[in-house]
Amino acid sequence: MTARTVIRDYVIWSKHLHGDLTLPARIEALEPGETIELAVDGVPGTWAKMARGKDGRTTPGIRPVGRAQAFWRELYEHRRGNEVSVRPVEDDGPLISPTTARTPEAREAAIQRLFALSGRGFMSDGTPWTRDEMNER
């Protein structure tokens, strides 16, 4: 189901989501820093649960991350006061990032998947280069 919110801040507050009772509850259940994939006005992006307040209470909001941040800032500057749709992005994976899973077994499995990627990226032959040589200056 799709929720709706009015663009009124640089973040989305769960209490300002209307039309879908499950999405605000899912957002409030996230731990600080956990991410959720949402499509805002049809544009998918990553949103992170905000950090706890100075007094230790949870903050009932999510902030945009990466490309979603640029998109939300554009909406805020040009469409402030307008209503947009917000819905979870449905895909084959979990909506909450597996690297921030809550069980020790899930965390260990995520670490093992990360270690399995070793040696697949950039490899150096050990030749030292200066910055000028690397950038052909």
N, C-alpha and C positions, 0 to 999 in steps of 0.2 A: 504494500500500500504506500501511497505517496503522502508525505507531510508537506506543509507549507509554512513559510516564515517570511517576515518582512525584513528587508535589508535595513538594519539600523545600527550595526556595530561592525568592528573588524573581526568579530568572532560570531559563532552561532550559539545562542544560549538554549539549552534543552527546554526551558520553560516557555520559550517563544515558538516552539514547533507545535503546529496544530493539524488535526486531520488524521493523524496516525498515533495511537497511544503507545505502540511498541517501540518506535524509534527513540523518543525521549528516554524511555526506561533503559534501552540498550546503551545509549550514550552515558547515562548516569552510572551504569554498571561498569564502565571502563575504568581501568586504573590510570592515574596520571601518566601521560606519555604513550599510552596505547593508541593505536591508529585504527581507523575505520574508513572503508572506501564508500564514498557517497557520490551520487550524481546530483549536482545542484543546477537547476534550470537545464537539465539534460547533459551537463558537462561532468564527466567522472573526475574524481580527484581524491586525494588522501587528506584526512582530517585527523588531528591528534587531540586527545583529551588534555585539557589544560592542567597545569600544576596545581598543587594544593595551595591554599591561601597561607598567609603568615601565621594565622592561628591554627593551622593544621586541618581545617575543614576542606572537603573536596570542592572544587570549582565546577559548577554544573554547565560547562560549556566546552566547545571544541574549536580549535583554531586550524586554519588551512595550512597545508604543508606543500612545498614545492610549487608545481604548476597551479594547484588549486589556490595558492596564496595570491598569485598574480591575477587569476581569474576573479577571485572574490574581491580583491582591491579594485579592479576595474568595475565590477558591479556596484561596489560601495560608492565610488566616485561618480558614476553616471546614472545609477538607478536607485539611489538611496530612497527609501520610503515605499518602493515597489515590493510586491510579493513574488516569491520564487518557490519552485517545487524542490523538495529534498527527499531523496529516496536512496536506500542502500543499493549498491551495485551488486547485482546477482552474478556470481561466477562460480567456477568449480571449487575454488579455495575458500578458506575461512574468511569472514569479514574482519576479524581481529588478526593483526599481524602474528604469525606463528613464533617469531622471535621473542615476543613478549607474552608467551603462553604462561598460564598460571601454575601448572603442575611441574614438579621437578623432572618428570619423565619427558614431558613435551619440550622443556628447555634443553635437556640433554640431547634429544633427537634433533632439535634445531642446530645445536652446536656441531653435532656429528655431520649434518648435511653441509654446514659451512666448511668444516675441515675437509670434506670430500672434494671441495672445489680447488684445493691447493694445487699449484702447478699448472693451472689452466689459463692463467692470465699472463701478464708481462713477465718476461724472464730476462735478466741481465747476464751478459757474459763476463762481467766483472771489470770491464775496461773503464777506467776513470775518465770522466769528461768534465771540462769546465762549463759553466753556464754559457759562455760565449760560443764555445765549440758546439754545444747542443743546439743552440739557436742560430748557428751559422752566421755569427756577427763578424 
